Amino acid sequence: MRSPIEQSPRSATRQGARRRRAVSAAAALAVGVMTLGVLAPPAASDSAAPPAASDSVAPAAAAAGPDAVQRALNTLVRDDGMPAALASVKDRNGRTRTYTAGVGDLTTGSKVPRDGQVRIGSNTKAFTAVVVLQLVAEGKIDLDAYVDTYLPGLVRGEGIDGNRITVRHLLQHTSGLPEYGVHLDDDEIRNRYFEPRELLDLALEHPADAEPGKTWGYSNTNYVLAGLIVQKVTGRPLAEEMDRRIIKRIRLRHTYFPAPGEMTLREPHPRGYHRSPEDGPLRDFTEMDPSAGWAAGQLISTNSDLNRFFTALLAGRLLPAAQLAEMRTTVPVGTSGLRYGLGLTSRTLSCGGVYWGHGGDIAGYETRGGVTDDGRAANVAVTSIPTDEAAVRHVGEAVDTALCG
């Protein structure tokens, strides 16, 4: 969904069409032109932030000049108009570097907080999928059971029947369920608190996009339903389950699910900017009610915490081998080389192999990154969602550079 809520796999043809339809109402697509084109990026900032848990930190780079990752972030600011860009990179030996470029606040010109908190949008889906798969491992959810098994009679609409949609369909985006976010506008999303059932009901007012299991089609509605199933099975709020099962378990010290009505970020963060329509002015969208994302996009985190999460996930620290294998079983998304599993994507690298992650957009922020099977990890965040293909490509190239360098 290309709206202020959040989005992730960009490259699907179907998603591109949805993105264009959503621009006028809630596009969250932004290129920070204004004066940013003439702002010089700050000096290379690849010295390390304080490590999380057992992560070690590489020494500051020599004064010879910025390395390839820093140059990639500088390009995002200088050429693509991002107010700020941040990255955290972990090599095979566990050494971590953090980077920044641009400014943290366009009004004051303040520095970008190193490894600052950002809204991580659809990366939330990977967390939700992990909780579901943990419950599968515990025998409380069956991936191939129908939604009606857990939420009887709830999912009904034109061409929509919860007796034909499985839990696997939800996590893999093959349910055919329509997207709710394209029917919300900027001010509604920014200022209004939504209960998860309201989001689902909004989606069910519209016909199915496809028959269950027939085609891949990204829809945040899938993950709202997955979150509702978690709550029904556990009898506890999704946020509490996510915190207990993932965040505290692997010590994600800067990651949290915002409480109802919580519109600010708790720790140092760059401000996020949003332009809608595309030719309108940049608006500071840092403060917003993220409830329209819920299980599909509500989390706040940092680049280093995302690296820690995806590293732990791929290392088998969050799921038994059988459920991790299910998560990594993918279907193709268009012709881009992107593949989607159960809340997890794989993308090819220029240096060979793939990396595993998700990615996410929400008004003001875009995050991209993941980990490789041999232990490399990188995540890049920008503080305005790119609107043109060059900027989109440069974000992806920054991740590739970080993982292949």
N, C-alpha and C positions, 0 to 999 in steps of 0.2 A: 504494500500500500504506500503510495507516494503522497503521504499526508504528514501533518505534524505529529502523528502518532509514531510511526516507525515503519521501516522497511528493511529488506535485506537483499536477497539475490537480485542484483540489478539486471543481469544479462538476459533473462528470459524475455522472449518476444512478447508474450502475453502481459508481462509486467510492464514493459515499455508502453504498451497501449494504455494500461491502467494509469501509469504515471502521467501521461499526457492529459488524460481526462481529468485528473485530480488537480492539475496545476492551478486553475483559476480559483478553486475553493480552498484547498488545503495542501499546497504542493510542497512546502518545505524545501524547495530547490533554491539554492542561493549561490551566486557568485559575487564576492565582495569587491566590486570595482571601486567606486568612490575614490578615496585617496590611497587605497591600499596598493594600487599598482605602482606607486612611487615610494612606498615605504620600504626601506632596506630591511632585510631580515636581520635579526640580532646575530651576534657572533656565534659561531658554532657552539652548541651547548650539549656536547655529548659526554660531559662528566656525569658521574653516576649519582642517582638518588639513593637515599637510605634503602638497604635491601629489605625485602619482605621475607620473614622467617629465615630459612637457610640459604637464600640466594646470596651468592657473593657478588662483588661489584668490581668492574674493571676500573683501572686508574684513568684519570683524565687523559684525553688525547693530547698528543704533542701539538705544539703551536704551528705545525706546518700547514694547517688549513682544515676545512671541514671534510669529513669523510663522506662516502656515497649516500649514507642515510640522511646526514645533515643536508647535503645538497638537494636531495629529493624533497625534504620538508621545506627548504628555502624556495624551491620551485613552486610548491603549492601556495606559498604566501605571495611570492613576487609575481608569478605568471598567472596563477589561477585565482587570485583574490581571496584566498582563505584568510580570515582574520588571524587565526593561529593554527598551528599544526604541532602535534605531540607524538612521540613514539617511545616505546620500550622494546628493547631487543635483547634476547638471551641466546647465547651461543651454545654449542654442544657441551661445553665444559661448565655451563651454569653461570658464566659471567654475564652480568647485565649492564646495559647502558641505557640511559634515558636521554631524550633529545627534545628541544623545543624550537619553534620559529614563530615569528609574528609577535602580536601583542595580546595580552589577556583581556584587555578592555579597550574598545575603540574610543571611548570617551576620555579615559584617563591616560591611556598609553602604558598601562602597567605591564610588568613582565608576565609571561605565561608561567603559571606554577608548574614546577617540574613534577611530572607524573600526576597532574591534577585530576580531580574527579570530573567525569563527564556522564551524560546520559547515554546508555549503551544500546538503546532501542532493541532491535531483534536479536541481539546476543542473548537476551532474556529467554528466548525460545530454547536455546541449548540447556539452560538451567531447568526450565520446565520439563523438557524431555528427559533429563536425568532423573528428576523426581519420579516421573511416571515409570521409567524403566527400573528404578529401584523397587517400586511397588510391584512391578512385574516379577522381579527376582524374589520378592517376598510372597508371591502367590496371591496378591490382593487385586491385581489387574491382569487381564489377558489381552495381549496385543491384538489378537484376532477376534475378540469379543466385540459385539456391536455396542454403539453408544447407549442404546436403550437398556443394556444390561445394567448400567450404572445411573443413567438419567432417564428413566422410563417416561416416554411420552413428551419429552421436552423439545426434541428436535424434529419439528414438522414445518413444512412449507411447500411452496410450489416446486415439485420435483425433488423435495428434500424429505428424507425419512431416516430417523435414527436407528431403525431396524436394518438399514443397508450400509451404514457407515461404521467402519471399525476404528478402534483406537489407533491402529497402524496408519490408516488413512489420514487421521488427524495429524499425527506427528510427521508424516511424509508429504503432506499437502497434496494428497490425491483423493480427497473427499468430495471435491466439486462444490463445496460450500461457498457462498458468495462472501465478498469482503464488506465489512461494515464501515471501514474508515473513510472510504470515498464519499460517504454521505454525511460527513461532519465537516464543519468549517473551522477556520483557525481560532476564532474567538471562543467557540463552543469548546474546542479541545483544550485551549489554554486555561480557561477559567472554570469549567464545570467538572464536578465530580461525577463519575459514572460508576454504577454498580456493574459487575460483570454480566449479570442477566440483561441489563439494558443494552449492552453491546451485542449480545447474542440476539435479542429480540429485534434489534435494528437490522441485523443481517438477514433474519428469517422473514422480513418483509419483502425480500427480493428473491427471484427464482434461482434455482441451482445453476451454477456455471457449467457443470458437467455431471455425467454419471459417476458414482463412487468407483474408484479404482481404475478408471479409464485413462485419465490424463493427469499430469502434474500441473498444479495451479496454485500459486502462493496466495494464501488467505489468512489473515490474522484471526479470523473466526475459529479456525482449527485449534489454535492454542488457547483461546478463551475457553473452548469446550474442554480441552485437556486439563486446564486449571480447575474447572468445575468438577471434573471427575476426580482429581486429586482430593479436593475438599470433601466430596461425598464419601470417598473411600476411607479417608483418614479421620474425618470429623474435625479437622483443624484448618485454619486459614492457610492458603497457599504460601503466603509470605513466611509464616512460621515454619512450615515444612521445608521450604527452600533454605531458610536460615539454619535450621537444625541439621539438615541432611547434607548441605553443601558448604555454605559460607563459614560456619563455625568448624566444620569437620576438617577443611583444608586451610583454615586460617586466612580467609580473604578479609584483610583488615580494613579495606576501604570500599567494600561492596555492601550494598543494602537495598532492600525493597522499601521505597518511601511509604510512610504511613498515610492513611487517608487525610487529604487536605494539605499534605506537605508539598510545598511548591518550590522550595529552595534546595540547594545542594549543601551538604553538611560540612564539607572540608574545602580547602583551597581548590579553586577551579577557574578555568578560563570561561569567560562569558560566551554564550552561544547566540548566534544570529540567524535570522530567518527572513527570506524575501518571498512574499506572495502578494500579487502575482510576480512573475519573473522579472518584469521591468519596474517593479516598485522598489521603494527604499528598503535597506536592511533594517530589521527591527530586532531589538534585544529581546530574545525569547528565553533567557536563562531561567526565569521563574515561570513555571507552568504546572498545572495539575496533570500528572502523568497517568492518571487512572484510565484514560482511554486506551492505553497500551496494555495494562494489567499483565496477564501471563504471557502476552506476546511481546511486551516491550517496556516494562516499567522500571527495570533495575538501573541503579547508578553504580559506577565502578571506576577503576583506573586501568590504564594500559597494562601495568605490571600485574594487577590482580587478574585481568583477563588472560594474560600469559600463564599465570599460575593455575587458573581454572582449567584451561584447555590442556596444559601439560599434565595435570593430575588426572584428568579424564582419560586422555590417551594412554597414560601409564597404568590404567586399571585401578586407580585408587578410589574411584567413585562408583564403579559398576563391576559386577562379575563379568567374566570373559564372554559368556553367552549373550548378555544384554549389550555389552560394548560392540560385539560383532553385529548384532541387529542394528545398532545405531549407525555403524559404518557401512551398512548395506545400502547402496545408493541407486538412484535413478537419474538419468540425464535431464538437464535443464537446458532446453534449446540446443544450440550447436556451439556453445561457447567453451565447452570443456568443464564447466561447472556441473557438479553432481550433488544431489541432495539425499541425505539419509533420513534418520529420525532426529530432527533438530540439529543436524550436523552437516556441513558441506565439505566437499573436497574440491580444490582448485589446483591446476597444474602450475609448476614452477619452471622458470626459464633455465634453471640449472639442473632440471630433471626431478622426477618424482612429483609429489603433491604435498599440499599442506591442508590441515583440517581445522575448521573453525566455524564461524557463522557470519558475523558482520551485522551492522544495524544502523538505521537512520532514525532520528527523531528531530523535530524542529530545533535547530541550533547546533546539532552535532551529528557527525558520521564517524563510525568506527569500523575498521577493517583489519583482519589479521588472523593468526592461527598458529599451529604448531606442526612440526614434521615428525615422522616416526622416529627419527634419530635424535630428537630432543631440542632442536632449534625452535625458538618462539619469537614472534614479533606481533605487535599491534600498533596501529596508527590511528590517531583521531584528528579530525579537523572540526573547526567550530562554525561551520556552515555547510549545508549539504550541497555538493557540486551540482551545477545545472547543465554544464556542457560536457560533451564526450571527452574532450581533452583533459579536463579536471578529473573526471571519473577515472580515466586511464591512468593519470598521474598518481592518484591514491593507490590504485592497484600496483603500480610500478614501485611505489615506495615500500609496500609490503614485500614484493618480490625481491627488491634490492636488499632489504633487511635480512631476509631469510637465505639469500643466495650469496651474500657478500662474504 
